[in-house]
Amino acid sequence: MITRRSFLLMPLGTIVLAAALSISPAIVHGGNSNDVPKVQGVLQTTPPPSGAEVLFDGTEATAAANWGPEGKLWPIKDGVWVDTARDVFTKKAYGSCKLHLEWRVPSHHTNSNGQKAGNSGVIFHGVQRDKKSKSGWYEVQILESHSNTGTYDDGMAGAIYQHSAPRVNPSLPKGEWQSYDITFTAPKFDGDGNVTAYPRFTVVYNGVTVQDDYELKSTTFSRGDAKPGQFKVHPTRQPILLQWHKDPIEFRNIWIVDLEKPAESCSTTSQNSKKTVTAGKP
């Protein structure tokens, strides 16, 4: 087994290779983000595959057609959507899906301290939820995590917020574009409202799989699994929300594949030739 300490002593190229071969299991909340081994990530500027829906391509037209609230969308500057003043959400509801988006913390954002270091999030099933329930609001965290002075490990970029830290840290510096490819599997409920399948996440961050089919048994509003009866039924198709957290995070190239539609050919060819690696997988 490759330990965290040995990772930190390896040359960068060796770390990347090691990430593809073996690493400790996913780090569960309780640690520090600076203890998560760093690896070299590579932006995946993947174009929309056949059958995908383009949610934002740098134009006012796609923003207005696909996102709300009406008349209160974020400003677009040179094809870049700037996180400003409020959450935005897709007009269409989604269940199980594959979402690609590219984001960056602007280089002029000087704060590198914990949760104030360029914060946002991608949130599934967060619009229609019982706030007293331990279900709904499933967040993949966005945070400046390349030069961050340190925060809780399940609150850094690539984390399932407050539940699962990324296996490794492939974050890039401020001012550089980064990519998320998120596969979300929606929960299922029986006719009596009992959960029969919890939501699951796979997150590929800058070409590195940092969450591998992680099963989430609670809302990300709080830590810990829901107790029996707390994970309550909710609509399993809901809008996707991009969070305003008082930081001007920038977005581009957002597209989605609805996995609950009839199967279509959705092959993709990344503009980068780097192979996607799965941390912890041979």
N, C-alpha and C positions, 0 to 999 in steps of 0.2 A: 504493500500500500504506500502511496506517495503522501507524505504528511504535508501540512500547511507550511511548516518550517522549511522542509526541503524544497518546496516550490519557490519560496522566497529567495533561496540561495542559488537557484538555477539561472543560467543565461536565458534570455528571452526566447530564443528559438527552441531551446529545450523545453521550456514551459509549454509552448504551443503544441509540440509533439506529445508531451506528457498528457496534456489535456485530452488528446484524442485517444490515449491508451488507458489511463486509469486515474481515478481521483476518489477521494472520500465521498460518501453519499451526500445528498443535499443537506446543507447546513440549516437546521431549524432554528427559529428565533431564540435569541438569548446572547448572541455574540456581537462582535464589533465588525463593522464593514471593512476595516483595514486588515482584518485577519482572513478575508476571503482572497484566495490566490488570484493574482492578476495574470491575464493572458492577453495576447494580441488579437483584438477584434478587427474585423474588416467590414466596412459599410457594404450592405447588400442593396444596390440600387436596382431592385428587381421590377421589371415592368409588369403591368397587369396581365395575367394569363387569360386565355380564352374562357369566357363564362364569368369573369370577375366583374364586379360593379366598381366603377371609379368614383370614389367619394370626394376626392380633392386632387386636382391636377395643376394647381397654381392659378386657377381662374376664378373670377367672381361667379361665373355660371355654375360651376360644379359645387361651390360652397353654398350658393343660394338654393340649388336644386336638392341638395342632400342633407343639409344641416339646419337646425334651429338653435335658438329661438328666432323667429322671423324678425328681420329688421335690426337684430342685435348681435350679428355675427362679428367675429374678430376681424381686424383689418388685414388686408393682404398687401405686402410690400415686396415688389420684384418677384412675384410668384410664391412668396413665402407667407404662411398663415401665422400670425403672431398672437399667442395666448394672452388675452386681455380682458380683464374686468368680470368675466362670468364663465361658467361652464357652457359648452356647446354639446349638442347631441344629434345623432342621426335621426332624420325624419322617419326612416323605415325601421322596423323592429327586426331583430335577428336572434336566432337561437344558436345552435352549433355553427361555427364559422371559422374561416381563416382570414386574419386581418394583417395587412402589411401597412406599416407607416414609417416615415423617417422623421426624426426630430433632432434638434440641437439646442444646447444652452448657448446663448450668444456670448461671444468673447468679452463683451463689455460688462457682463454680469460678474461683479467682483466678489460676491459673497461665496465662500467655499466652506461654510460652517454648517455641518449636519443637514437638517431638513430644510434649511433656508438656502441651500446651495443649488437653486434651479430646480423647482419641484413642480410636478404635474402627475397625471395618472391616466391610464386607459381603463375605463370602468364598464363592466358588463352587468346587465340586469340591475342597474342602479336607479332607474327612473320610477318603476312601479314596484314598491316594496313596502312591507309592514315594518316600520321603524322599531317596533318592539320585538321583532323576530330576529333570529340569528341567521337569517338567510337573506340573499340579495346583496347587491353592491360588492362585486368581485373585481378587485383592482390589481392591475399590473403597474408597479410604481415606475415613474420617471423621475430621475434625480441626477444631478451632477455627481458622478462617482469615480471620476478619474483622479482628481486632486482634492477630493473632499477631506476635511480634517477628521472626519469620522462620525458615524451614526450607527444605529442598530442595523444589523446585517440584513434583517428582513424588511428594511425600509430603504434600501439602496436600489439603484437601477437594476432591473431584471428580477426584482423580488415580487412574489405574490404578497402584497402588503400585509405585514404583521403575521405572516404565516410561514413563508418559505423563502429563505435567502437564496440568491443564485449560487449555483455550484462553484462558479468562478466569476471573475470580474473582467469582462472584455471592453470596459468603457473606454471611450476616446475623449480627448481633451475638449474643453470649451471651444466653441467656434467651429467644431467639426461635426458634420452630419453623422447620425447614428441610425441604426435600423432595428425595428422589431418585426418579427414574423410570429404572430400569436395564433395558436390553434386553441379555440375554446370549445369545450364540449358542455352543452347545457345540461342542467339537472333534469331528472325525471320524477314524476309523482304519480301515485296510483289514484284510483277514483275516490279514495277516502282522504286524499291530501297528504299521504305519507310519502316521504322521499324514498325512491327506489334506486336512484343513481345520483351521486353528488356531482357538482361541476368539476371539470378537470381542465388543466392548462398545460400546454407545451409552449415554451417561449424560446425562440432563437434570437439572440441578441448579438448584433454585428457578426452574424455567421456562426455563432457558438450556441449550442443548446444549453441553456442555463436552468430551465425547468423542463422536466421530461415526464409528461403525463401526470402532473401532480394533482392529487385528489384533494379538493378543498371542502371541508366539512363545516364551514361557518361563513358568515359575512367577514369581509376584511375590515369592517369598522372596529372589530375587537379581536383580541387574541383568543386562542383556545378553540377547540371543537364545540359545536353546539351539543347541548344535552338532549336526550330523547324528548321529542315534542317541540323543541325550539326551532328546528329547521323547518319553517312553515312553507306551505305551497305558495307559489307566486307565478305570474305569467312567465313562460319559458321562452318567449320571444319578446325582446324589449330593445329600445334604442341603445346604442353604444354612446358613452359619454366621454368627452375629453375634458379634463379637470382644469379649472383655474385655481391656482394655489399662490397667487400674488407674485408669480414670476413670469417673465416674458418668453416662455418656451416657444420655439418655432417649429412648424410642421410643414411637410410637403409629401407628395406621392403617397396618398392614402387610398388603398383599394381593399376590397373584401370579396371572398368567395363564400356564398351561403351553402353550407354543407347539408342543409335540409332540403335543397332543391334536387330534382332529378340529376343523376350523375352526368357531368360533362367533362370533356377533356380540358384539364387545367394544368398542363405542363408549363413550367416556367424555365427561363434561361436567364440567369443572373448576368449582369454586365461585368461581374467580377469572376475570375476563374478560380478563386480560392474555394476549396471544398468545405462545406459545412461540417463542423466537428461537434460531437456530442460529448460534453464533459461527463466522465464517469462511464462511458461506453467504450468497448474495445473497437 
